[in-house]
Amino acid sequence: MPNLSRLAARGGSAPLSTVLPAVTCSVQSTLLTGRLPAGHGIVGNGWYFRELGEVHFWRQHNRLVRGPNVWETARARYPGYRVANVCWWYAMGASTDLLVTPRPVYHADGRKSPDFYTRPPGLHDRLTDELGPFPLFQYWGPTAGIASTRWIVAATRRILSTERPELLLAYVPHLDYDLQRYGPDSPQAVAAARAVDAELAPLLEQAEQQGAAVIALSEYGITAVDRPVDINRALRRGGWLEVYEQAGMEYLDPWASRAFAVADHQAAHVYVADEADVPKVRDLLTRLDGVDEVLGREEQAAYGIDHPRSGELVVVAAPDSWFTYYYWLDDARAPDFARSVEIHRKPGYDPAELFFDPADRLVKAKAALGLARKKLGLRYTMNAVPLDPSCVRGSHGRLPDSPPDGPMVLCSEPGWRPDLTPAGAVRAVDLPGLLLRLQGLEE
């Protein structure tokens, strides 16, 4: 990655001491608030909303985040401080001056069309006219690839050029894809790193020409895995998890279950209805192959994740393992969304959505037919996702076992003066202070 390497050579770099769970929404919220998940409340990419009796992933509204964001602290010291957010999470409803975030159109007949949301509203049409529609199907799913990063970088460059905000946040997703598909040590991972570095080159050059300081970082490191852990199936076999049936398909019944897991990469929140059952559930999970730690409330406090949204237990996978969300015991009874890219309907994260089902020789032809039906305005079902999770080769979520397994932070400024831990790392909670120092707004 020569362009990012040159950035680090101008300024500096260090490991980033991330948070548990090391997943997108939790870490990004820490980076912007300076709080651990126990403080900002984002305990994962999704959780069990106890007041609704439902599991929800990938909510978008910033009101879910507790505590002031770094730009709100900056505005208190510099009232004219302007901020733009391009695809960092919890953008909607945030107090930024500009924002761009993926937001599909969900049609009344069940179709889904790629689109995005902006503030101000007029920014949407300007970006569409210049860049074309947001490439949603290259942002996530079996066809996810460099096109989404290319669009995001182009949008970021236009905002940097025309708006010149004091702080511009840009999230590019490309390193999630082939590192999870093939593993972080694969040739595909190396190619992905080269590809994203090449796409970043014009943005980094533009920032340097405009005299902007640049911080480049990742939320987590992706490590090699080869063991999916069916945590909900273990709970169901133990008599703790309940389902209900409709049209021959089984659906998780969270509020009726005595215990169930919300799986999120290498971490899982386990919600136990009766506190008296926690020791029994904990014993079952401790004995489950692929489980490294089972954290009760006291242990959760040590990691800064003891929040009411967290499960009564938080389970951490072994280094070579990750958690599936699967709760059915017979694939014939799997819900129809299990074979689709349905990030909002699945009660857990599903990395198998990055693959076309290898067991179906006609899967790509069927997908093409579905897209053709979509273009004709007809309803369609895209049953392309495998139910065999063994294809997944990379994951994240647990804290790194060594610095090479973890994320990094790079800075273009020689005098960035980070406050390092004894291990020589920058703590994720210290990023807001670093941003303020670089702009001369520290207390």
C-alpha positions in Angstrom: 0.0 0.0 0.0 2.5 2.6 -1.2 0.2 5.7 -0.9 -0.7 5.0 2.7 2.9 4.1 3.5 4.0 7.5 2.2 1.3 9.1 4.4 2.7 7.3 7.5 6.3 8.2 6.5 5.4 11.9 6.5 3.9 11.8 9.9 3.7 8.5 11.8 1.8 5.4 12.7 1.0 3.2 15.6 -1.2 0.3 16.5 -4.8 1.2 17.5 -6.0 -0.2 20.8 -9.6 -1.0 19.8 -12.7 -2.0 21.9 -14.8 -5.1 22.4 -16.6 -5.9 20.3 -14.3 -4.9 17.5 -17.0 -4.3 15.0 -17.9 -1.4 12.8 -20.7 0.4 14.8 -19.1 -0.1 18.2 -15.7 1.1 17.3 -16.8 4.0 15.1 -18.9 5.3 17.9 -15.9 5.1 20.3 -13.7 6.9 17.8 -16.2 9.8 17.6 -17.3 10.1 21.2 -14.2 9.0 23.1 -16.4 6.6 25.1 -16.4 2.8 25.5 -19.6 0.9 24.5 -20.7 1.1 28.1 -20.8 4.9 27.7 -22.1 5.4 24.2 -24.4 2.4 24.2 -23.5 0.9 20.8 -22.8 -2.6 22.0 -22.5 -4.1 18.5 -23.8 -3.7 14.9 -27.1 -4.8 16.4 -28.7 -6.0 19.6 -32.0 -7.1 21.2 -34.2 -4.1 21.6 -35.8 -5.2 24.8 -38.6 -2.5 24.7 -39.6 -3.9 21.2 -39.0 -7.6 21.7 -37.1 -7.7 18.5 -33.5 -7.9 17.2 -32.4 -5.1 14.9 -29.1 -4.7 13.0 -27.7 -1.7 11.2 -30.0 1.0 12.5 -28.9 4.4 11.2 -30.1 7.1 13.5 -27.5 9.0 15.6 -29.9 9.3 18.6 -28.9 5.7 19.5 -25.4 7.0 20.3 -25.1 8.4 23.9 -22.7 11.3 24.4 -21.4 14.2 22.4 -19.6 13.6 19.1 -16.2 15.1 18.6 -17.5 17.9 16.3 -20.0 19.0 19.0 -17.1 19.4 21.4 -15.2 21.3 18.7 -18.2 23.6 18.0 -18.3 24.6 21.7 -14.8 26.1 21.2 -15.1 27.2 17.6 -18.8 28.0 16.7 -18.2 28.0 13.0 -16.9 24.4 12.9 -18.3 22.6 9.9 -18.4 18.8 9.5 -19.1 16.4 6.6 -19.8 12.6 7.0 -19.5 10.3 4.1 -20.7 6.8 5.1 -19.5 6.6 8.7 -22.2 4.9 10.7 -25.1 6.6 12.6 -25.1 9.4 10.2 -28.8 10.1 10.0 -30.0 12.6 12.5 -26.5 13.6 13.4 -25.6 17.2 13.8 -23.2 17.3 10.9 -23.5 20.0 8.2 -23.3 17.5 5.4 -23.9 13.8 5.3 -24.0 11.0 2.7 -25.1 7.5 3.8 -26.5 4.4 2.0 -30.3 4.3 2.1 -32.1 2.0 -0.3 -35.5 2.6 -1.6 -37.9 0.0 -0.2 -40.8 -0.1 -2.6 -44.3 -1.0 -1.6 -44.3 -4.2 -3.6 -41.2 -5.5 -1.8 -38.5 -4.4 -4.3 -35.3 -2.7 -3.2 -33.5 -0.2 -5.3 -30.0 1.3 -4.6 -30.0 4.8 -3.3 -28.5 7.0 -0.6 -29.6 9.8 1.8 -28.0 13.2 2.1 -28.1 16.4 4.0 -28.7 18.9 2.6 -31.2 17.2 0.4 -29.9 18.9 -2.8 -26.6 17.1 -2.4 -28.2 13.9 -3.5 -29.0 15.0 -7.0 -25.7 16.8 -7.4 -23.7 13.6 -6.5 -26.0 11.4 -8.6 -25.6 13.7 -11.7 -21.8 13.6 -11.3 -21.1 10.1 -10.0 -24.2 8.1 -11.0 -26.4 6.1 -8.5 -24.8 4.7 -5.4 -23.6 1.2 -6.1 -25.4 -0.5 -3.3 -24.9 -4.1 -4.7 -21.2 -3.5 -4.7 -21.3 -2.1 -1.1 -22.5 -5.4 0.3 -23.4 -8.9 -0.9 -22.0 -11.5 -3.3 -21.0 -8.8 -5.8 -19.5 -6.4 -3.2 -16.3 -4.9 -4.6 -14.2 -1.8 -5.4 -17.0 0.1 -7.2 -18.5 1.3 -3.9 -15.2 2.5 -2.5 -14.5 4.3 -5.8 -17.9 6.1 -5.5 -17.3 7.0 -1.9 -13.9 8.4 -2.6 -15.2 10.5 -5.5 -18.0 11.9 -3.3 -15.5 12.7 -0.6 -13.2 14.5 -3.1 -16.1 16.7 -4.3 -17.1 17.6 -0.8 -13.5 18.4 0.2 -13.1 20.6 -2.9 -16.4 22.5 -2.8 -17.3 22.6 0.9 -13.9 22.6 2.7 -15.3 21.5 6.1 -13.1 21.6 9.2 -13.6 17.8 9.6 -14.5 15.4 6.9 -15.2 11.7 7.7 -15.0 9.1 5.0 -15.5 5.3 5.4 -14.3 3.0 2.6 -15.4 -0.6 3.0 -13.3 -2.6 0.5 -11.0 -4.4 2.9 -14.0 -6.1 4.5 -14.8 -8.2 1.5 -12.1 -10.5 0.3 -10.4 -10.6 3.7 -13.6 -12.2 5.0 -14.2 -14.3 1.9 -10.6 -15.7 1.5 -8.8 -14.8 4.7 -6.3 -12.0 5.5 -3.3 -14.0 4.2 -4.8 -14.8 0.9 -3.6 -13.5 -2.5 -7.1 -11.9 -2.8 -6.5 -10.0 0.4 -3.2 -8.6 -1.0 -4.9 -7.6 -4.2 -7.7 -5.9 -2.2 -5.1 -3.9 -0.2 -3.5 -2.7 -3.4 -6.8 -1.8 -5.0 -8.0 0.3 -2.1 -4.7 2.0 -1.8 -4.8 3.0 -5.5 -8.4 4.4 -5.1 -7.3 6.5 -2.1 -4.3 8.0 -4.0 -6.1 11.0 -5.6 -7.9 11.8 -2.3 -4.7 11.7 -0.3 -3.0 13.9 -2.9 -5.9 16.4 -2.9 -5.9 16.6 0.9 -2.1 17.3 0.9 -2.6 20.0 -1.8 -5.3 21.7 0.3 -3.2 21.6 3.4 -5.4 19.2 5.2 -4.1 16.9 7.9 -5.1 13.2 7.3 -5.7 10.4 9.8 -6.2 7.0 8.2 -7.3 4.1 10.5 -9.2 0.9 10.7 -11.7 -0.2 13.3 -10.4 -3.8 13.6 -8.0 -6.3 12.1 -9.4 -9.4 10.3 -7.9 -12.7 11.3 -8.1 -16.2 9.7 -10.9 -18.4 10.8 -12.1 -21.9 9.9 -14.6 -22.8 12.5 -18.2 -21.5 12.5 -19.9 -21.9 15.9 -23.7 -22.4 15.9 -24.4 -20.8 19.2 -28.2 -20.5 18.8 -28.5 -24.1 17.7 -26.7 -25.1 20.9 -29.1 -23.0 23.0 -32.1 -24.5 21.1 -30.9 -28.1 21.6 -30.5 -27.2 25.3 -34.1 -26.2 25.5 -33.5 -22.4 25.9 -34.4 -21.0 22.5 -37.9 -21.0 21.0 -39.1 -20.6 17.5 -42.5 -20.2 15.9 -43.5 -21.5 12.5 -45.2 -19.8 9.5 -45.6 -21.2 6.0 -43.3 -24.1 6.9 -40.5 -21.7 7.9 -39.1 -21.2 11.4 -38.5 -17.8 13.0 -36.7 -16.9 16.2 -39.1 -16.0 19.0 -36.9 -13.7 21.2 -39.4 -12.7 23.8 -40.6 -16.3 24.3 -37.1 -17.7 24.5 -35.5 -18.3 27.9 -32.1 -17.5 26.2 -30.9 -16.7 22.7 -27.8 -15.2 21.1 -27.4 -12.1 18.9 -24.3 -13.2 16.9 -22.0 -10.5 15.6 -18.8 -11.9 14.0 -16.6 -13.2 16.9 -18.9 -11.7 19.6 -22.4 -12.6 20.7 -24.8 -11.1 23.2 -26.8 -13.7 25.0 -30.0 -12.5 26.4 -31.3 -14.6 29.4 -34.9 -13.9 30.4 -34.6 -15.0 34.0 -31.5 -14.0 36.0 -31.7 -17.3 37.9 -30.9 -19.1 34.6 -27.7 -17.3 33.9 -25.4 -19.8 35.6 -26.9 -22.7 33.6 -26.7 -20.9 30.3 -23.1 -19.8 31.1 -22.1 -23.4 31.8 -23.6 -24.6 28.5 -21.8 -21.9 26.5 -18.5 -22.3 28.4 -18.4 -25.9 27.2 -19.2 -25.1 23.6 -16.4 -25.8 21.2 -15.1 -22.5 19.7 -15.9 -20.3 22.7 -13.0 -18.5 24.4 -14.7 -16.4 27.0 -18.2 -16.0 28.6 -18.5 -12.6 30.2 -21.1 -11.9 33.0 -21.8 -8.3 34.1 -18.8 -8.1 36.2 -16.4 -9.2 33.4 -18.2 -7.0 30.9 -17.4 -4.0 33.1 -13.6 -4.8 32.8 -14.0 -4.5 29.0 -16.3 -1.4 29.1 -19.3 -3.2 27.6 -21.6 -3.4 30.6 -24.6 -1.6 29.2 -28.4 -2.4 29.5 -28.4 -3.1 25.8 -25.8 -5.9 26.3 -26.8 -9.4 26.9 -26.7 -10.9 30.4 -23.8 -12.7 28.9 -21.3 -11.7 26.2 -19.6 -14.5 24.5 -16.2 -14.2 22.7 -15.1 -16.7 20.1 -11.8 -18.5 20.0 -9.2 -17.0 17.6 -10.0 -19.4 14.8 -13.8 -19.2 15.3 -16.9 -17.0 14.7 -20.6 -17.2 15.5 -23.4 -17.9 13.1 -26.9 -16.6 13.8 -28.5 -19.9 12.6 -31.2 -21.2 15.0 -33.0 -23.7 12.8 -32.0 -27.4 12.9 -33.2 -28.4 9.5 -32.3 -26.3 6.4 -35.7 -27.1 4.9 -37.2 -25.0 7.6 -34.9 -22.0 7.3 -36.7 -18.7 6.7 -36.7 -17.5 3.1 -34.5 -14.5 4.1 -31.7 -16.9 5.1 -30.8 -17.4 1.5 -31.0 -13.7 0.6 -29.0 -10.6 1.4 -31.3 -9.4 4.2 -29.2 -7.4 6.7 -32.3 -6.0 8.4 -34.3 -9.2 8.8 -31.7 -11.6 10.0 -31.3 -11.6 13.8 -27.6 -11.6 13.5 -24.7 -10.9 11.2 -24.3 -13.3 8.2 -20.9 -13.1 6.4 -22.2 -15.8 4.0 -24.0 -13.0 2.2 -20.6 -12.3 0.6 -20.9 -15.5 -1.4 -22.9 -17.0 -4.2 -24.1 -20.4 -3.1 -21.4 -22.8 -4.4 -23.8 -25.7 -4.1 -26.1 -24.2 -6.8 -24.5 -24.3 -10.2 -27.2 -22.0 -11.6 -27.1 -19.5 -8.8 -25.6 -16.7 -10.9 -28.0 -17.2 -13.8 -30.9 -17.1 -11.3 -29.5 -13.9 -9.8 -29.3 -12.4 -13.3 -32.9 -13.4 -13.9 -33.9 -11.8 -10.7 -32.2 -8.5 -11.7 -34.0 -8.6 -15.0 -37.3 -9.0 -13.3 -36.4 -6.1 -11.1 -35.6 -3.9 -14.1 -39.0 -4.7 -15.5 -40.6 -3.6 -12.3 -41.6 -7.1 -11.2 -41.2 -8.7 -7.8 -38.2 -11.0 -7.5 -36.5 -13.2 -5.0 -32.7 -13.4 -4.9 -32.0 -16.8 -3.3 -28.2 -16.7 -3.8 -26.7 -17.0 -0.3 -25.4 -20.3 1.0 -26.5 -21.9 4.2 -23.2 -23.6 4.6 -20.9 -21.1 6.5 -17.7 -23.0 6.0 -16.8 -20.7 3.0 -16.0 -17.9 5.4 -12.2 -17.5 6.0 -11.8 -14.2 7.9 -13.5 -12.6 10.8 -13.1 -10.0 13.6 -14.8 -8.9 16.8 -12.5 -10.2 19.6 -9.6 -8.1 20.8 -6.4 -8.8 18.8 -4.0 -11.4 20.3 -1.0 -9.4 19.0 -0.5 -6.0 17.3 -0.1 -7.5 13.8 -3.7 -8.9 14.1 -5.1 -5.5 15.1 -5.9 -2.2 13.5 -3.6 0.8 13.0 -3.8 4.5 12.9 -1.7 6.6 10.5 -1.3 10.4 10.6 0.2 12.8 8.0 1.5 15.3 10.6 5.0 14.9 12.1 3.9 16.7 15.2 0.7 14.6 15.9 2.0 13.8 19.4 -0.3 10.9 20.3 -0.8 9.7 23.9 0.5 6.2 23.6 -0.3 3.2 25.9 2.6 1.4 27.5 2.5 -1.0 24.6 3.0 1.9 22.2 -0.6 2.0 20.8 -3.1 4.8 20.4 -6.3 4.1 22.4 -9.5 4.4 20.4 -11.1 6.5 23.1 -8.3 9.1 22.6 -9.0 9.8 18.9 -11.3 12.8 19.6 -8.5 14.4 21.6 -6.1 13.8 18.8 -8.4 15.4 16.3 -8.9 18.4 18.5 -5.1 18.8 19.1 -4.4 18.7 15.3 -6.8 21.6 14.9 -5.6 23.6 17.9 -8.9 23.1 19.7 -7.7 21.1 22.7 -8.5 22.4 26.2 
